[in-house]
Amino acid sequence: MLIVMCETTLMNKTIFLILVSISLFGCSAEFEDISDSSKYVQYLGVEYETTKDLLIYGYTLKLEKNKKLDGFAIYAPPSVASGPEFLSKEILPKGSVFSIIKIQKCSNCFPFSAYIQFLIKFKGLEKYNNYKVSFKEGVFNIKNEVFKKH
């Protein structure tokens, strides 16, 4: 009886994982604006300056033949972003100045933990400002190491 229950439990877990995988396939993250929350409102409009070189990756949201650049994501080194959705990798030089224009929370990232992203606008780096430029909360949490108030 115990063996049958263990096999059934294993089968149920397998079916659950397959269903979750299928439901996530092709799913894109959706975000809600949380800029006005008391935790984040103090960071809006403040100018920051990078205190060391960072990595900035160009990405696409649709994997098609003629890949269109949709935005840029900033990461603190060491970081490796790879895959067909990443179109470019550049160094964002120390001393780059930006301000935070919006803060968003992923609203459909279940079963993975929801994450926060900061949308920014650069001062003097116009080539990025025609696109969505963001970094995740993890980069923001190490702000004393990678950027400071300007």
C-alpha positions as CSV (number, residue, x, y, z in Angstrom):
1,M,0.0,0.0,0.0
2,L,2.8,2.4,0.9
3,I,4.6,1.7,-2.4
4,V,1.4,2.5,-4.4
5,M,0.9,5.8,-2.5
6,C,4.6,6.8,-3.1
7,E,4.2,6.1,-6.8
8,T,0.9,8.0,-7.0
9,T,2.5,11.0,-5.2
10,L,5.5,10.9,-7.5
11,M,3.2,10.7,-10.5
12,N,1.1,13.7,-9.2
13,K,4.2,15.8,-8.7
14,T,5.4,14.9,-12.2
15,I,2.0,15.9,-13.7
16,F,2.0,19.1,-11.7
17,L,5.5,20.0,-13.0
18,I,4.5,19.3,-16.6
19,L,1.4,21.4,-16.3
20,V,3.3,24.3,-14.7
21,S,5.9,24.1,-17.5
22,I,3.3,24.1,-20.2
23,S,1.5,27.0,-18.7
24,L,4.7,29.1,-18.5
25,F,5.9,28.3,-22.0
26,G,5.6,31.4,-24.1
27,C,4.4,33.5,-21.2
28,S,5.7,37.0,-20.9
29,A,6.1,39.0,-17.7
30,E,3.5,41.6,-17.0
31,F,4.3,44.5,-14.7
32,E,2.3,46.9,-12.5
33,D,3.5,50.3,-11.5
34,I,4.4,50.6,-7.8
35,S,6.3,53.9,-8.1
36,D,4.0,55.7,-5.7
37,S,4.4,53.1,-2.9
38,S,6.0,54.5,0.3
39,K,8.9,52.1,0.0
40,Y,10.0,53.4,-3.5
41,V,8.6,56.9,-4.0
42,Q,11.8,58.5,-2.5
43,Y,13.9,57.2,-5.4
44,L,11.9,58.7,-8.3
45,G,13.6,61.6,-10.2
46,V,16.8,61.4,-8.1
47,E,20.0,61.4,-10.2
48,Y,22.5,58.7,-9.7
49,E,26.0,58.1,-11.0
50,T,27.6,54.7,-11.6
51,T,30.7,54.2,-9.4
52,K,32.0,51.4,-11.5
53,D,31.6,49.9,-15.0
54,L,28.4,47.9,-15.3
55,L,27.1,45.7,-18.1
56,I,24.2,46.7,-20.3
57,Y,22.5,44.1,-22.6
58,G,20.2,44.8,-25.5
59,Y,17.3,42.4,-25.7
60,T,14.4,41.5,-27.8
61,L,11.0,40.3,-26.6
62,K,10.1,38.3,-29.8
63,L,12.4,35.7,-31.2
64,E,11.8,36.2,-34.9
65,K,14.0,36.3,-38.0
66,N,14.4,40.1,-38.0
67,K,15.2,40.7,-34.4
68,K,14.0,44.1,-33.1
69,L,15.7,45.7,-30.2
70,D,13.1,46.2,-27.4
71,G,15.2,47.5,-24.6
72,F,18.3,47.3,-22.4
73,A,18.9,45.6,-19.1
74,I,21.7,46.6,-16.7
75,Y,23.6,44.1,-14.6
76,A,26.4,44.3,-12.1
77,P,29.5,42.3,-13.1
78,P,30.2,39.5,-13.1
79,S,27.1,38.7,-15.1
80,V,26.5,36.5,-18.0
81,A,23.3,36.9,-20.0
82,S,23.1,34.6,-22.9
83,G,20.5,33.3,-25.2
84,P,18.8,34.3,-28.5
85,E,16.9,37.1,-26.8
86,F,20.1,39.0,-26.0
87,L,21.2,41.0,-29.0
88,S,24.2,43.0,-27.6
89,K,26.5,43.4,-24.6
90,E,28.3,46.7,-23.8
91,I,30.1,48.3,-20.9
92,L,28.1,51.0,-19.2
93,P,31.0,53.2,-18.1
94,K,31.7,54.4,-14.6
95,G,30.3,57.9,-14.2
96,S,27.2,57.4,-16.2
97,V,24.3,59.5,-14.8
98,F,20.7,58.4,-14.8
99,S,17.4,59.0,-12.9
100,I,14.8,56.5,-12.0
101,I,11.5,57.3,-13.8
102,K,9.3,54.3,-12.8
103,I,9.4,51.3,-10.5
104,Q,7.4,48.1,-11.5
105,K,6.6,44.8,-9.9
106,C,6.0,41.6,-11.9
107,S,2.4,40.6,-11.5
108,N,2.4,37.2,-13.2
109,C,5.7,35.6,-12.2
110,F,4.1,32.7,-10.2
111,P,5.5,30.2,-9.2
112,F,8.7,32.2,-9.3
113,S,9.2,35.0,-6.9
114,A,7.9,38.3,-8.2
115,Y,10.6,40.8,-8.9
116,I,10.9,44.5,-9.0
117,Q,12.5,46.5,-11.9
118,F,13.6,50.1,-12.0
119,L,13.1,52.0,-15.3
120,I,15.6,54.7,-15.9
121,K,16.5,57.5,-18.2
122,F,20.2,58.4,-18.9
123,K,21.6,61.9,-18.9
124,G,24.0,62.3,-21.8
125,L,23.7,58.7,-23.2
126,E,20.9,59.4,-25.7
127,K,21.3,56.2,-27.7
128,Y,19.6,54.3,-24.8
129,N,16.8,56.8,-24.1
130,N,14.6,55.7,-27.0
131,Y,14.3,52.3,-25.4
132,K,13.1,50.8,-22.1
133,V,16.2,50.6,-19.9
134,S,15.9,48.8,-16.6
135,F,17.7,47.0,-13.8
136,K,16.3,44.6,-11.2
137,E,16.0,45.2,-7.5
138,G,19.1,43.1,-6.9
139,V,21.3,45.7,-8.6
140,F,19.5,48.5,-6.6
141,N,20.1,46.6,-3.3
142,I,23.9,46.9,-3.9
143,K,23.6,50.6,-4.9
144,N,26.4,51.7,-2.5
145,E,28.7,49.5,-4.6
146,V,27.6,50.3,-8.1
147,F,26.1,53.8,-7.9
148,K,25.6,56.8,-5.7
149,K,23.5,60.0,-5.7
150,H,24.8,62.5,-8.2
